[in-house]
Amino acid sequence: MLTATVGAQAPGVPLDDDRQVEPTQNDPAADEYRGQRIDELLPRPVTARTSGARPARPVGPSLSFGFNVGKIEGHGEDSDPILRHGRELGLVGVFDGMGGAGGTVYETPDGPRTGAYLASRLARDVVEQRMLHLLDPEWNLDGPAVAHDLQAAVRDALAAHLAELKAPPSGLRSRLLRALPTTMALVALQRLQPDGDRWAAHLLWAGDSRAYALLPSTGVQQLTVDDIRDHGDAMANLREDSVVSNAMSADTDFVVHHRQVELTAPFLVVAATDGCFGYVPSPMHFEHLLLTALADASSTDGWSAAIQRTVRAVTGDDAAMAVLGIGADLAGFQRLLADRTSQVEQRFIAPLDASDEHVRRLQQELAQAQATRTAQQAELWAAYKPGYEQYLHDADPEGVT
């Protein structure tokens, strides 16, 4: 049974048919994406577990939100996120069309669109439909098989769409250019026991978009491994901005990676494109961004809006994020993460911000000292120059041989 909620807290109300509900915009100005509520979507054999009344069991996902912030309205190359969930399942994912590698512009019925724009949306739709078919509470997900399935399905869909576009072959030849390139970071969640708090999290990804867990005890933990040419850590990649080494595309081989971790409720999962985390001073600042926005929020919509404001202020890219919370509501996560918020602020952010401020002051003092030196040099040279050039003034250039 796959249910996806819309909004802050999931009442778990099922639809009574198999309708596909289009994503709706909660606030067009904020590019807010709302997850879909779909129940009893996948056909399953009738079992003792499904034929009778539903047994009492702990509440599953209890809050969710997603957003897609484009640098240029209507032309953002990230797609809307995937955001679906139910009492025993969850699915979040983001797709980042790679504007540098996929900058080729194609004519479409909606007007000119880059290959990156088209790729992220097509991959999202294909992956969502495949996962609706594959993700079910009645059996354990075969992660490696799902990764292979998604790889083949997206590859075929991108190649078919590229042929439909009938674009003339490019005269440019570069290892960095790709046809319809996009990243993916996806988290598929399954409750391990009907009455338990343990969840299997299947991570499926290609590229440098990321999936995270946010836990009260340990804070943000990165779950996916960046596909980048330089294998530095998250801090090093902020400084170096390494080239993506593996991403979905129509004309280049790629791999969908899979790994599985176990999470114990309460926890939050976050999927994000690099526009959300790639422009902050450190990975600690990314966690701080999430936590401080949560601490001050009066609603899930407010939490989402606060994150968007901060991201918009610092990012140089499109930015998409999907968040799913399991085991607590908004107020519960605020209580659970209050100590962690203080710890991150005092242990990491305050010292780093103080150091940054000290560096800024020194840079300002250096700039002022350099300006003073330049002015002093000009003044002293003006005083020294007449004596220095005395014979030059008396010389007759025309008589020089």
C-alpha positions, 0 to 999 in steps of 0.5 A, a space after each residue: 500500500 503506497 500512500 503519499 501525503 500532502 502538507 504538514 501532517 499525514 491524516 492517512 486518508 486513502 483515495 478510493 480508486 487508482 487516480 494519478 493526482 498531478 502535483 499541485 502548487 501550494 504557493 506558486 511564488 515559493 515554488 512549493 511542491 506538495 506530495 501526493 496522497 495515494 492509497 491502495 494503488 498497487 494490486 496485491 494478493 489478498 492475505 490474512 494481513 490485508 483481507 481483515 481489519 487493519 491492526 493497530 500499529 505505530 503511525 508512519 510518516 507524519 510530516 512532509 514538504 518539498 519545493 523546487 526553486 528555479 533561478 529563472 522562473 519557468 526555466 529551472 532545470 531541477 524537476 519537482 521532487 518525488 514525495 509520497 508516503 503511507 503508514 509503511 512506505 515512503 518515497 522521496 527523490 530529487 532530480 537535477 538537470 545538469 545545465 552545463 553538460 546539458 545546455 543544448 536547447 531543443 524546440 518543444 511544444 512548450 517553447 525552447 527547453 534545455 536538455 537538462 530541463 527535459 531530462 530531469 522531468 522525464 527521469 522523475 516521471 519514469 522513476 516515480 512510475 517504476 517505484 509505484 510498481 516496485 515498492 510494496 509493503 508486502 515484500 522486501 524491496 530487492 535494491 540491486 534489482 531495482 537499481 538495474 530496473 531504474 537504470 534501464 528504464 531511464 536510459 531507454 526513456 531518455 534515448 527515445 525522447 532524444 530521438 523524438 526531438 530530432 535535434 541536428 548532431 552537434 559539431 561540438 566534441 567534448 567529454 563534458 557535453 551530454 545529451 539530456 543529463 540529470 542527477 538523481 537521489 532517491 530514498 525508498 522506505 519500508 517499515 521492517 515490522 508491522 508494529 515496529 519503529 525500524 525502517 529499511 532505507 534504500 538509497 538509489 542515486 546517480 550524480 551529486 544530488 544527495 540523500 540525508 538522514 536527520 536524527 535527534 542523536 547524531 544530526 545530519 548524516 549523508 547517505 549517498 556517495 557523490 559521483 564526482 571525479 575528485 573523491 574528496 569529502 563534503 567539505 573539500 567538494 565545497 571548495 573544489 566543486 569537482 566535475 560529476 563523473 556519473 549521471 543519467 543521460 541519453 548518450 553516455 553509459 551510467 550506473 544507478 547505485 544502491 545501498 541500504 541502511 536501517 533507520 529507527 524512528 523518529 527520523 527525517 529523510 531529506 533529498 536535495 539537489 546541490 543548489 541546497 547544500 553546495 553554496 553554504 560555508 560548510 556541511 555543518 551550516 547546511 544542518 544548521 540551516 535545516 535546524 534553525 528553520 525548524 526551531 522557528 517554524 509554526 507549521 510545516 509550510 513555515 519550515 519549508 518557506 524558511 529553508 527556501 528563503 535561506 537557500 535563495 539568499 545564498 545559492 547560485 543554482 536551482 534548488 529542489 528538496 523533499 523532506 519526510 518525517 517519521 515517528 513524530 509531528 512538527 512539534 515533536 521534532 522541534 522538541 527532539 532536535 532542540 538539544 542538537 540545534 543548540 549543540 550545532 550552534 555552539 560547537 560548530 557554527 559560532 566558532 566558524 562564524 567568529 573565524 569568518 568574521 575575524 578573517 573579514 575584519 583582517 581583509 578589510 584592514 589589509 585592503 585599507 592598509 594597501 590603499 594607505 600604502 598606495 596613497 603614501 607611495 604616490 605622495 612620497 614619489 611626488 616629493 622624490 621625483 623632481 630630484 630623481 628626474 632633474 637631468 632628464 628634464 635638462 636632457 635634449 631628446 633630439 641630441 641623444 644618439 
